[in-house]
Amino acid sequence: MLPPRCVHYIGFKDDRYWNAFRIWGGPVMIHRRWDRIAKHDIGPDDVAIFAEGDEHQPLADYNATDIDERWL
């Protein structure tokens, strides 16, 4: 079985980030909120870790700047 193509963290603002980091490892993409860009970026083989809720929650009205860990 192939590993996931990309790990996405969505909506993390506090210590829950480090809890997720210990379990899932570091993200490749950090989406500040669940918006249209985040939804578009997540592929079928990717893993999406939400700070709260899941992919069925409403999208944010405005897009937020994302962080791509590959460029840091």
FENLIN-V774750 format. One record per residue. N is the residue number from 1. RES is the residue in one letter. PHI is phi in radians with two decimals (NA if undefined). OMEGA is omega as a letter, one per 40 degrees, with the letter a starting at -180 (999 if undefined). Layout:
# FENLIN-V774750
((N & RES & PHI & OMEGA) (N & RES & PHI & OMEGA))
This chain:
# FENLIN-V774750
((1 & M & NA & a) (2 & L & -1.39 & i) (3 & P & -1.19 & i) (4 & P & -1.02 & a) (5 & R & -1.20 & a) (6 & C & -2.73 & i) (7 & V & -1.85 & a) (8 & H & -1.99 & i) (9 & Y & -1.85 & a) (10 & I & -2.22 & i) (11 & G & 1.38 & i) (12 & F & -1.41 & a) (13 & K & -2.32 & a) (14 & D & -2.46 & a) (15 & D & -1.13 & i) (16 & R & -1.06 & i) (17 & Y & -1.00 & a) (18 & W & -1.22 & i) (19 & N & -1.12 & i) (20 & A & -1.15 & i) (21 & F & -1.06 & i) (22 & R & -1.14 & a) (23 & I & -1.46 & a) (24 & W & -1.78 & a) (25 & G & 1.47 & a) (26 & G & -1.24 & i) (27 & P & -1.36 & i) (28 & V & -1.61 & i) (29 & M & -2.14 & i) (30 & I & -2.01 & i) (31 & H & -1.79 & a) (32 & R & -1.17 & i) (33 & R & -2.66 & i) (34 & W & -1.45 & a) (35 & D & -2.27 & a) (36 & R & -1.10 & i) (37 & I & -1.17 & i) (38 & A & -1.06 & a) (39 & K & -1.07 & a) (40 & H & -1.22 & a) (41 & D & -1.28 & a) (42 & I & -1.44 & a) (43 & G & -1.54 & a) (44 & P & -1.14 & a) (45 & D & -1.74 & a) (46 & D & -1.41 & i) (47 & V & -1.97 & i) (48 & A & -2.00 & i) (49 & I & -1.91 & a) (50 & F & -1.74 & i) (51 & A & -1.17 & i) (52 & E & -2.52 & i) (53 & G & 1.31 & a) (54 & D & -2.60 & a) (55 & E & -1.23 & a) (56 & H & -1.61 & i) (57 & Q & -1.29 & a) (58 & P & -1.09 & i) (59 & L & -1.29 & i) (60 & A & -1.13 & i) (61 & D & -1.16 & a) (62 & Y & -2.15 & i) (63 & N & -1.31 & i) (64 & A & -2.01 & i) (65 & T & -1.21 & i) (66 & D & -1.75 & i) (67 & I & -2.03 & i) (68 & D & -1.76 & a) (69 & E & -1.12 & a) (70 & R & -1.17 & a) (71 & W & -1.70 & a) (72 & L & -1.55 & 999))
